[in-house]
Amino acid sequence: MRRVEEFVMEEAALPSAPGEAEHPALALANSAVALPGGHTADLLSSPARAEQWLARRELAPADAGLAEVCATQLRSLREQVRSLLASRAAGLPALPAAVKAINDAMTRVPTASLLLWDERTGPYRAAPHPTTAIVEHALAVIAADTADLLTSSDAARLTACASPPCNRFLLKHGRRQWCSTRCGDRARAARAYARRTATD
């Protein structure tokens, strides 16, 4: 239980960047954060942490029992998503390998809602979601969201946080260029310090 509480506390210490609530792809990209002083926080650093991250976003049950290979798949997709978001934010061509990774994740699992029949309630439709494919389904959802984000009107608002060393992405609202108040305060303090030292 303590590991879950530590995870929740660490994630709460990293406030969501604008757009993360609507786009799990943005949340995934921001799950490894560069912090001041050369520190990093990786919310997917272990299978247990990856499982909690997925569960908090309702992409997997909390007791899924992820293995290291699953956490590795999630971290690998994160790097491809980050590459695509960085390319889009900078107005540069995407790496073909990143595009392929997103397409592979989307097509690895069936997406059609199949016809199923319950003896008591009758026919209904649902997408197949076998327990053995929990991570593949989560990856497919995130990959589809990545494609949706990059091809939607929100893509024009996609930017990288303007407060080094932060490496997170956000959807701009107005003139805001920072992923959090903390980053905005750090950027303003750095500008004020630069002005003071320039006049001394």
TATA-V405253 format. One record per residue. N is the residue number from 1. RES is the residue in one letter. OMEGA is omega in whole degrees, 0 to 359 (* if undefined). Layout:
# TATA-V405253
n,res,omega
N,RES,OMEGA
N,RES,OMEGA
This chain:
# TATA-V405253
n,res,omega
1,M,182
2,R,181
3,R,178
4,V,180
5,E,178
6,E,179
7,F,181
8,V,179
9,M,181
10,E,180
11,E,179
12,A,179
13,A,177
14,L,183
15,P,180
16,S,174
17,A,178
18,P,179
19,G,182
20,E,182
21,A,181
22,E,187
23,H,176
24,P,177
25,A,178
26,L,178
27,A,178
28,L,180
29,A,183
30,N,182
31,S,171
32,A,190
33,V,172
34,A,182
35,L,177
36,P,179
37,G,179
38,G,180
39,H,175
40,T,173
41,A,180
42,D,182
43,L,179
44,L,189
45,S,180
46,S,177
47,P,181
48,A,180
49,R,177
50,A,179
51,E,179
52,Q,179
53,W,179
54,L,182
55,A,180
56,R,179
57,R,179
58,E,177
59,L,178
60,A,175
61,P,183
62,A,182
63,D,184
64,A,180
65,G,182
66,L,175
67,A,180
68,E,180
69,V,178
70,C,178
71,A,178
72,T,177
73,Q,180
74,L,178
75,R,178
76,S,177
77,L,179
78,R,181
79,E,178
80,Q,177
81,V,178
82,R,179
83,S,180
84,L,179
85,L,179
86,A,178
87,S,182
88,R,181
89,A,181
90,A,181
91,G,181
92,L,176
93,P,179
94,A,174
95,L,180
96,P,180
97,A,179
98,A,178
99,V,180
100,K,180
101,A,179
102,I,180
103,N,178
104,D,180
105,A,181
106,M,186
107,T,181
108,R,182
109,V,177
110,P,181
111,T,181
112,A,173
113,S,183
114,L,175
115,L,178
116,L,184
117,W,176
118,D,183
119,E,182
120,R,187
121,T,177
122,G,185
123,P,174
124,Y,179
125,R,177
126,A,176
127,A,179
128,P,182
129,H,181
130,P,181
131,T,183
132,T,183
133,A,182
134,I,183
135,V,179
136,E,178
137,H,178
138,A,179
139,L,179
140,A,178
141,V,181
142,I,179
143,A,178
144,A,178
145,D,176
146,T,179
147,A,179
148,D,180
149,L,184
150,L,181
151,T,181
152,S,177
153,S,177
154,D,182
155,A,179
156,A,180
157,R,181
158,L,178
159,T,174
160,A,178
161,C,185
162,A,181
163,S,178
164,P,6
165,P,184
166,C,182
167,N,183
168,R,177
169,F,179
170,L,171
171,L,183
172,K,170
173,H,183
174,G,183
175,R,184
176,R,181
177,Q,185
178,W,182
179,C,182
180,S,176
181,T,180
182,R,179
183,C,177
184,G,178
185,D,180
186,R,180
187,A,179
188,R,179
189,A,179
190,A,178
191,R,179
192,A,179
193,Y,179
194,A,179
195,R,180
196,R,183
197,T,178
198,A,181
199,T,180
200,D,*
